[in-house]
Amino acid sequence: MRSRQYGPDLTPPWKRTPGNRRPAPEVPAEPDLVVEEVTTGFCGAVVRCEKTAQGFTVTLEDRFGRHRVFPMEPRGFLLEGKAVTLVRPPAAAPPAPQAPRRTASGSVAVPGARARVARAGRIYVEGRHDAELVEKVWGDDLRIEGVVVEYLEGVDDLPAVVEAFGPTPEARLGVLVDHLVPGSKESRIAARVTGEDVLVVGHPYIDVWEAVKPSALGIGAWPEVPRGQDWKRGVCRALGWPENTGAAWKRILGSVRDYTDLEPGLLGPVERLIDHVTVGGPAGP
């Protein structure tokens, strides 16, 4: 009986890599990847991949919770029955730096900041809708600065309000007036009270509704309303809205997300008022 002759290479056939054979595909050893180690038949999910003095190793965990550590050799594992070479997973990219959160007015938000003790200075805003819009867009900034906004029912009351307030360099007064245009009654009243410690500014719009960009509401432009007609009701009719100005304003205010939904003719005056009243004495802590 002839004895069987063995060659010098005792490597199992499935582990050999002849020169004319394609190398096994490289697969990142990502956590939870299930593979089988070809020598032992140990099957498990990847738990971790580590670098040692001898090279990289991979730790597998089988369904009974047992761990085994194996060197990451070429063609050392089977994935879905096919030989693969496990490689180290690519390093995770560092998290991108987050942009600072902004308030609705575009200012950098101060996380966790409390409202300051109110300043002696004040801002008066003519018109309830105007005051609500200022609060929505600039409310966070005003609380950080300790600025209180008061409601001014009508510009006719402005001289009495200024006299009662008694503005000083430490207690400045700012006033936002509706439809402040040259030659108007509003401009004449504003000129009577304006001084170093009193700043009266206004917007050029018929109503503060117009200070909201039409695009925020999904319309092409604010309608033209003939003279002599109630402007707000005329707008509602032209847009096909119910003639309920309160409901219409809620719809308009709800469409405003931040300062980008407002016209520059309102943004500039409000920012000037905030700057004016915060120049005086500092707010409390």
C-alpha positions as CSV (number, residue, x, y, z in Angstrom):
1,M,0.0,0.0,0.0
2,R,1.4,3.3,-1.1
3,S,1.6,6.1,1.5
4,R,-0.1,9.3,0.6
5,Q,2.3,12.1,-0.1
6,Y,1.6,15.5,1.4
7,G,3.1,18.8,0.2
8,P,4.9,21.2,2.6
9,D,2.0,23.6,2.7
10,L,-0.6,22.3,5.2
11,T,-2.8,25.4,5.0
12,P,-6.4,24.5,4.4
13,P,-7.4,25.1,0.7
14,W,-10.0,27.7,1.6
15,K,-7.4,29.7,3.5
16,R,-4.8,29.7,0.7
17,T,-4.3,32.8,-1.5
18,P,-2.8,31.7,-4.8
19,G,-1.3,34.4,-6.9
20,N,-3.9,33.9,-9.6
21,R,-6.8,34.2,-7.2
22,R,-8.5,37.5,-6.3
23,P,-7.9,38.7,-2.7
24,A,-11.0,38.6,-0.4
25,P,-13.0,41.8,-0.2
26,E,-12.2,44.0,2.7
27,V,-15.1,44.6,5.1
28,P,-15.0,47.2,8.0
29,A,-15.4,45.5,11.4
30,E,-18.3,47.6,12.4
31,P,-20.1,46.8,15.6
32,D,-22.8,44.2,15.4
33,L,-21.4,42.8,12.1
34,V,-21.9,39.0,12.3
35,V,-19.0,36.9,10.9
36,E,-17.5,33.4,11.4
37,E,-13.8,32.9,12.2
38,V,-12.6,30.4,9.6
39,T,-10.2,28.4,11.8
40,T,-12.4,27.8,14.8
41,G,-15.9,28.2,13.3
42,F,-16.7,30.6,16.1
43,C,-19.6,32.8,15.0
44,G,-20.5,36.1,16.6
45,A,-21.1,39.8,16.3
46,V,-18.3,42.3,16.3
47,V,-18.0,43.9,19.7
48,R,-14.9,46.0,19.2
49,C,-11.8,46.4,17.2
50,E,-8.5,47.1,18.9
51,K,-4.9,47.8,18.0
52,T,-2.2,45.6,19.7
53,A,1.5,45.2,19.5
54,Q,1.0,42.4,17.0
55,G,-1.6,44.2,14.9
56,F,-5.4,44.7,14.9
57,T,-7.7,42.3,16.7
58,V,-11.5,41.9,16.7
59,T,-13.7,40.7,19.5
60,L,-16.7,38.6,18.7
61,E,-19.7,37.8,20.9
62,D,-21.7,34.7,20.2
63,R,-25.4,34.1,20.9
64,F,-24.6,32.8,24.4
65,G,-22.7,36.0,25.3
66,R,-19.3,34.5,25.1
67,H,-16.4,36.7,23.8
68,R,-13.5,35.6,21.7
69,V,-10.6,37.7,20.4
70,F,-9.1,37.0,16.9
71,P,-6.4,38.5,14.8
72,M,-7.7,40.3,11.8
73,E,-5.8,38.2,9.2
74,P,-6.4,38.3,5.4
75,R,-9.3,35.9,4.5
76,G,-9.7,35.2,8.2
77,F,-13.5,35.4,8.4
78,L,-16.6,34.3,6.6
79,L,-19.4,36.7,5.9
80,E,-22.6,35.0,4.6
81,G,-20.5,32.0,3.7
82,K,-17.8,34.0,1.7
83,A,-14.3,34.7,2.8
84,V,-13.6,38.3,3.7
85,T,-10.8,40.3,5.3
86,L,-11.9,42.4,8.2
87,V,-10.3,45.8,8.4
88,R,-10.4,48.6,11.0
89,P,-13.6,50.7,10.6
90,P,-12.9,54.3,9.4
91,A,-12.6,56.8,12.3
92,A,-15.7,58.7,12.9
93,A,-15.6,62.3,11.8
94,P,-15.6,64.8,14.6
95,P,-19.0,66.4,15.1
96,A,-19.3,69.6,13.1
97,P,-19.4,72.7,15.3
98,Q,-22.9,73.9,15.8
99,A,-23.8,77.4,14.8
100,P,-25.0,79.5,17.7
101,R,-28.7,79.5,18.2
102,R,-30.3,82.8,17.1
103,T,-33.3,84.6,18.5
104,A,-36.2,85.6,16.3
105,S,-34.5,89.0,15.8
106,G,-31.3,87.4,14.6
107,S,-29.3,88.0,17.8
108,V,-27.1,85.3,19.3
109,A,-29.2,83.5,21.9
110,V,-27.9,83.2,25.5
111,P,-28.9,79.7,26.7
112,G,-30.4,79.6,30.2
113,A,-30.2,83.4,30.5
114,R,-32.8,84.9,32.9
115,A,-34.7,88.1,32.2
116,R,-32.9,91.0,33.9
117,V,-34.3,93.4,36.4
118,A,-36.2,96.0,34.3
119,R,-34.3,99.1,33.3
120,A,-35.6,102.5,34.2
121,G,-35.9,103.2,30.4
122,R,-39.0,102.1,28.5
123,I,-40.2,101.6,25.0
124,Y,-43.8,102.6,24.1
125,V,-45.4,101.1,21.0
126,E,-48.5,102.6,19.4
127,G,-51.1,100.0,18.5
128,R,-51.8,96.6,20.0
129,H,-50.9,94.7,16.9
130,D,-47.6,96.6,16.7
131,A,-46.8,95.7,20.3
132,E,-47.6,92.0,19.7
133,L,-45.3,91.9,16.7
134,V,-42.4,93.6,18.6
135,E,-42.8,91.1,21.4
136,K,-42.8,88.1,19.0
137,V,-39.6,89.1,17.2
138,W,-37.7,91.0,19.8
139,G,-39.1,89.6,23.0
140,D,-36.1,87.5,23.9
141,D,-33.7,90.4,23.3
142,L,-35.8,92.8,25.3
143,R,-35.9,90.4,28.3
144,I,-32.1,89.9,28.2
145,E,-31.6,93.7,28.1
146,G,-34.2,94.3,30.8
147,V,-36.3,96.5,28.5
148,V,-40.1,96.8,29.2
149,V,-42.4,97.5,26.3
150,E,-45.6,99.5,27.1
151,Y,-48.7,99.8,25.0
152,L,-49.5,103.3,23.7
153,E,-53.1,103.5,22.8
154,G,-52.8,106.5,20.5
155,V,-50.2,109.1,19.4
156,D,-52.4,111.9,20.7
157,D,-51.6,110.8,24.3
158,L,-47.8,110.9,23.6
159,P,-47.1,114.4,25.1
160,A,-48.8,113.5,28.4
161,V,-47.0,110.1,28.5
162,V,-43.6,111.7,28.0
163,E,-44.3,114.4,30.7
164,A,-45.5,111.8,33.2
165,F,-42.5,109.5,32.5
166,G,-39.9,112.3,32.9
167,P,-37.1,110.9,30.7
168,T,-33.5,111.3,32.0
169,P,-30.1,110.1,30.7
170,E,-30.5,107.1,33.1
171,A,-34.1,106.5,32.1
172,R,-34.5,107.0,28.4
173,L,-37.8,106.7,26.5
174,G,-38.3,105.3,23.1
175,V,-41.5,105.4,21.1
176,L,-42.6,103.5,18.0
177,V,-45.4,105.3,16.1
178,D,-47.6,104.0,13.4
179,H,-47.3,105.5,9.9
180,L,-44.8,108.2,10.8
181,V,-44.4,110.2,7.5
182,P,-43.3,113.9,7.0
183,G,-46.1,116.4,7.3
184,S,-48.5,114.1,9.1
185,K,-50.2,114.7,12.4
186,E,-48.0,112.0,13.9
187,S,-44.8,113.7,12.8
188,R,-45.9,117.1,14.3
189,I,-46.6,115.5,17.7
190,A,-43.3,113.5,17.6
191,A,-41.4,116.7,16.9
192,R,-42.9,118.3,20.1
193,V,-41.6,115.6,22.4
194,T,-38.3,114.5,20.8
195,G,-35.2,115.3,22.8
196,E,-31.9,113.9,23.8
197,D,-33.5,111.3,26.1
198,V,-36.6,110.7,24.0
199,L,-36.5,109.0,20.6
200,V,-39.6,108.8,18.5
201,V,-39.4,106.7,15.4
202,G,-42.0,105.1,13.2
203,H,-42.6,103.0,10.1
204,P,-43.9,104.2,6.8
205,Y,-46.7,101.6,6.5
206,I,-50.4,102.4,6.6
207,D,-50.7,99.7,9.2
208,V,-48.2,97.3,10.8
209,W,-49.8,94.5,8.8
210,E,-47.8,95.9,5.8
211,A,-44.5,95.5,7.7
212,V,-44.9,91.7,7.3
213,K,-43.5,90.6,3.9
214,P,-46.2,89.3,1.6
215,S,-44.1,86.2,0.9
216,A,-44.5,85.1,4.5
217,L,-48.3,84.9,3.9
218,G,-47.9,83.3,0.5
219,I,-49.3,86.3,-1.4
220,G,-47.7,88.3,-4.2
221,A,-48.3,91.8,-2.6
222,W,-50.5,93.6,-0.2
223,P,-53.7,94.7,-2.0
224,E,-54.3,98.3,-2.9
225,V,-57.2,99.6,-0.9
226,P,-59.0,102.7,-2.3
227,R,-58.9,105.9,-0.2
228,G,-61.9,106.3,2.1
229,Q,-62.2,102.6,2.8
230,D,-61.2,100.9,6.0
231,W,-57.8,99.6,5.0
232,K,-57.8,96.3,7.1
233,R,-61.3,95.3,6.0
234,G,-60.4,96.2,2.4
235,V,-57.4,93.9,2.6
236,C,-59.5,91.1,3.9
237,R,-62.0,91.5,1.1
238,A,-59.3,91.7,-1.6
239,L,-57.6,88.5,-0.2
240,G,-60.9,86.6,0.1
241,W,-60.6,86.5,3.9
242,P,-63.5,86.8,6.3
243,E,-63.9,90.5,7.3
244,N,-62.8,89.7,10.8
245,T,-59.7,91.8,11.5
246,G,-58.9,90.1,14.7
247,A,-58.8,86.7,13.0
248,A,-56.8,88.1,10.1
249,W,-54.2,89.6,12.4
250,K,-53.8,86.2,14.2
251,R,-53.2,84.7,10.7
252,I,-50.6,87.3,9.9
253,L,-48.8,87.2,13.2
254,G,-48.7,83.4,13.0
255,S,-47.0,83.6,9.7
256,V,-44.0,85.5,11.1
257,R,-41.2,83.2,12.1
258,D,-38.4,85.7,12.7
259,Y,-37.0,89.0,11.5
260,T,-36.5,87.8,7.9
261,D,-40.3,87.9,7.5
262,L,-40.4,91.6,8.3
263,E,-39.7,94.6,6.1
264,P,-36.6,96.8,6.7
265,G,-38.9,99.8,7.3
266,L,-39.8,98.2,10.7
267,L,-36.6,96.4,11.5
268,G,-34.5,99.5,11.5
269,P,-36.7,101.7,13.8
270,V,-37.1,99.0,16.4
271,E,-33.4,98.3,16.5
272,R,-32.8,102.1,17.0
273,L,-35.2,102.2,19.9
274,I,-33.5,99.3,21.7
275,D,-30.1,100.9,21.2
276,H,-31.4,104.2,22.5
277,V,-32.9,102.9,25.7
278,T,-30.0,100.6,26.6
279,V,-27.4,103.4,26.4
280,G,-28.6,104.7,29.8
281,G,-28.1,103.1,33.3
282,P,-27.4,99.4,33.3
283,A,-30.1,96.8,34.0
284,G,-30.0,94.9,37.2
285,P,-28.4,91.4,37.3
